């Protein structure tokens, strides 16, 4: 019997999370994707399927997405961009990752920058 890879397990968990977490125009979804080198965050309105704001560590901001400091800077940046668009509150979609480390740092930085999670 073949074992599932870590990404297959994460995708199964993510699918289960997405069955419960929906982004609306009033409270869009803050989705996180984490790779080894970078971290990405998007604010998404699922009713229209549009990305309202986004930030990532591979922009020319000098943030290294592979560590906590990079995740914090991306969280702060996505929160600022969302607030500029008039978004006050979001629902957090951890993307199947554990709420720990870089994912938690991004969420905490977004909260500190004024987003209600």
Secondary structure, DSSP 8 states (H G I E B T S, - for coil): -----HHHHHHHHHHHHHTT----SSSEEEEEEE-SS-EEEEEEETTTTEEEEEEETTSTT---TTSHHHHHHHHHHHHHHHHHTT--BEEEE-TTS-SSTHHHHHHHHHHHTT-B-
